Each structure stands twice: as structure tokens, then as C-alpha cells.
Amino acid sequence: MTTTWTLDPSGHEVAFAHKTYWGLSTVRGVFRTVRADGVLADDGEGEGTVIVETASIDTGNTQRDTHLRSDAFFDVAYFPTMEFVADRVGPVTPDSSEVRVEGTLTVRDTVKPLTFIAHADRLGDTVTLNATIPYDREEFGMTWNRLGTMAAKGEISLKLRFTRRG
């Protein structure tokens, strides 16, 4: 039997950390608008989709956020969302709270395979996934880098709390 789950709008955070100024400073931010749903079988296997509205980026600095929304980075006018499709989510071992997540990430129409380990907690009608995922922005066509001040690699941290639907 499978159960359908949907993202709790008050129980998520999709955040990022990216080194700038030759590694002396870290820019942190969050994406405020995220949608997700999935299915989970009794054996712990599942699949799902997470959609992030790129214009919802918030670093606490309006000028920087405007630049990140521009065609130098997310180009929100042409690419209003980025999407992760999890083709397979399953326990690392039968009794583990860690799950292996395999799927594809699409940013700016560039599709890349992505596999990571997440920590899963299930309590009644809620499931929470937590993970930290490294990324390389240049792989998705975000190559702007004035005077070489920005590292290509950063980290995305996820906290996604799902509730049983129906």
C-alpha cells in the first residue's frame, strides 16, 4: 500500500550557503516558496517532486537578491522554478533512519542527476527529511564571477516536513 504526502507549508526550509570574497565571507539565504509531494510505500520506498520558486530567494539584502534573480544567476523571468524529481527514496539499511535519495535536479533547463543521503524522521502523520547537499553553480550555467570572488561550489540544506494527504 502507498500513502500520498504533501509538504507542510510551515515545516520546510530550503537554504543555501555560498562562499564569496575569496572564501572570507559566506552568503546565506533561503527560498521562501517551495511545493512538494510524494508517495511512500509501506516498505519505506518512495518517490516525489520538490519545486522551488526561484524568485522567492531571500538573502536579507535586496540588491543582492535582485542580482541573484537576474540572468547572471537564476534568470527568474525565463526559469521561474527549479525542480528536483526523486525517482527513488529508500532506506539505506532496513532499520536505518537514513534514506538514499536518487533523482534529477533541473535548474535553468539544465538537468543533472543527483543522489544524496537524508535523515528521515517519521512520527504519526508526518515525515521530515533533512539533508545537506553540495552543488556547483557553474554546472547550471551560473558562471558570473566578478574578479573571481565567488567559489563555484556551495551547499543547500533541506528540511522538508511532509504530512499525510487524504
MOQUINOR-V61428 format. One record per residue. N is the residue number from 1. PHI is phi in whole degrees, 0 to 359 (NA if undefined). Layout:
<<N:PHI> <N:PHI>>
//
This chain:
<<1:NA> <2:246> <3:239> <4:267> <5:234> <6:227> <7:292> <8:286> <9:299> <10:261> <11:238> <12:218> <13:207> <14:245> <15:238> <16:219> <17:224> <18:219> <19:287> <20:224> <21:50> <22:57> <23:86> <24:276> <25:222> <26:240> <27:271> <28:239> <29:198> <30:224> <31:258> <32:280> <33:245> <34:222> <35:234> <36:199> <37:204> <38:188> <39:234> <40:224> <41:272> <42:301> <43:278> <44:92> <45:278> <46:203> <47:202> <48:180> <49:222> <50:239> <51:241> <52:245> <53:280> <54:294> <55:291> <56:276> <57:299> <58:216> <59:253> <60:84> <61:225> <62:302> <63:297> <64:294> <65:299> <66:298> <67:295> <68:294> <69:281> <70:287> <71:291> <72:288> <73:231> <74:282> <75:48> <76:297> <77:295> <78:257> <79:230> <80:290> <81:223> <82:238> <83:222> <84:244> <85:250> <86:272> <87:283> <88:208> <89:232> <90:205> <91:300> <92:294> <93:226> <94:306> <95:254> <96:276> <97:270> <98:267> <99:237> <100:265> <101:246> <102:236> <103:183> <104:228> <105:249> <106:244> <107:226> <108:54> <109:65> <110:260> <111:252> <112:229> <113:292> <114:215> <115:231> <116:207> <117:257> <118:238> <119:266> <120:244> <121:238> <122:240> <123:222> <124:60> <125:266> <126:231> <127:230> <128:243> <129:247> <130:233> <131:204> <132:239> <133:234> <134:286> <135:217> <136:234> <137:298> <138:295> <139:296> <140:249> <141:79> <142:262> <143:253> <144:302> <145:196> <146:301> <147:55> <148:68> <149:280> <150:252> <151:289> <152:283> <153:257> <154:210> <155:227> <156:251> <157:247> <158:243> <159:227> <160:237> <161:253> <162:253> <163:240> <164:295> <165:256> <166:80>>
//
